[in-house]
């Protein structure tokens, strides 16, 4: 029997948000193919977004947003939608982190998102 695996859905991580026109923005993703629910950091030099990386020193070490839907920037910059401010509540089980961050790094990312009004539950 074939096993089917369902992927992430756009906005599947979102539990609640005040007003979508306030909490979401169209952003530019700088690199890679990123799944919905991926925690993002903002590259300081360009203002573009990429997957949050706690070991980076380019701005992406601070979690600032959560990607709404899949973004394919493998061929260059790509537009995407992200939850960039709250009030919003997201499900921690549905958030995606690049690489293998430690529990402490994940907790720090949750705290950084809270600073933007995005509460992780």
N, C-alpha and C positions, 0 to 999 in steps of 0.2 A: 504494500500500500504506500502511496506517495505521501510524504509529509509536506504540508504547506506551511510556509513561514510568512507571517504578515509583518510588513515593515512599519516604520513610523508614519503617522499621518500628520498632515499640516495642522498645527494647533492642537494636536493630541495631548500635549503636555499641560495645556491651560485649564485650570480649574475655574477661575473667575477673573474678569477684568472690568474696570469701571466703564470705560468708553473706548471701543477699538480705535476710533479716530484720534484718540489722545495717547493711548499706550503703544500703538504700533507706528512704525515709520518704514518707508522704503530706504534701504541702505545699499551700499556697495560691498560685495564680498570680494576680497582680494585674491584668494587662491584656494584651490581644492574643491572637492565635491563634499558638501556638508549636508547632513541629515536634519530633518525637522527636530526641534527640541535641543539642538546643539547650543551649548553655552558659548557666547562669543566675547571676544575682547576687541578693543578698538586700537588700531595701529596709530600711534601718536603722530608720526610724520605725514601720513596721507589722509587720515580720517576714515579710512576703509576698515572693514571688519574682517576678522578671521577667527578660527576656532581658538577658544581660550587656552593658553599655554602657561602654566604657573612658572615654568623655567625661562620664559622669554624675557627680554628687556626692551621690547619695542612697543609696549603698551598693552599687548594681548595677555600679559600676566594678570591683569585685573579684569574680572568678569563684569560686563556692563549690559549684556542683552541676551535674549534667547531667540534663535532663528525660528520663524514661523513655519516655513515650508522648505523643501529641498532646494539647495542652491548649487549650481554647477559652474564653478569658476575655474575649471581645469584648463580652459583655453584662454583665460584672461579674466579681468574683472567682470562680475555679473551682478545685476540688480536682484534684490531679495527683500522680503519683509521680515521684520524682527520686532519683538516686544522689547522696547527700549526704556520704558518707564512704567511706573505703577500709578495708581494702585492696581496690582494684579497678583494673583496667587497661582503658582505652578506646582505640579506634582513632581516631587524629587525622583520618583521611580521612572519618570518619562524623560528626564533630562539626559542629554548625551554629552559626555566629556571626551575630548580627543586624548589619545594615549591612555595611560594608566595612572591617573593622579592618585595620591594617597588620600586617606580619610581627612587628614588635616587640610590638604589643598582643596578638597571638595567643600569642606566646612568654610574655608576662607572665601571660596567662590560664592557660596550661599550668602555669606555676610555682605560681600560686595554687591550682589544683586539686590539685597535688602536696602542698601544705600540708594539704589535707583528706584525703590518702591516696589520691587518684585519679591514677594514673599514666597519662599520655598517651603512646602509642607509635605 
